[in-house]
Amino acid sequence: MLPQRLKKTITDNPKKLANLIDLVNLPSTVREFVGQSQISRLGCFMRVWSYIKENNLQDLNNKNVVNCDEKLRSVLLGKPRVELAELPALIKLHFPKEPK
């Protein structure tokens, strides 16, 4: 079951959902991290998030900050520390917009 706000967003603009779930050919840095040549933006975000959780990369004092290791830095533009709110925007940069 989807939250009411998300249902409204999808019905108002279904292209937003398509941008999240469409498969995209990945650049080499993300391809190595994910282990696939194609993945959706949402799938990529979920892989990054699970990697952060598996490797305990969240800051112990501030859970809103991720301390990046070398492998994660390759995906997050070389940043040593990233706030959780920045993650979707940094991942989105690897997914080019399709021309209209």
Secondary structure, 3 states (H helix, E strand, C coil): CCCHHHHHHHHHCHHHHHHHHCCEECCHHHHHHHCCCEECHHHHHHHHHHHHHHCCCECCCCCCEEECCHHHHHHCCCCCEEEHHHHHHHHHCCCCCCCC
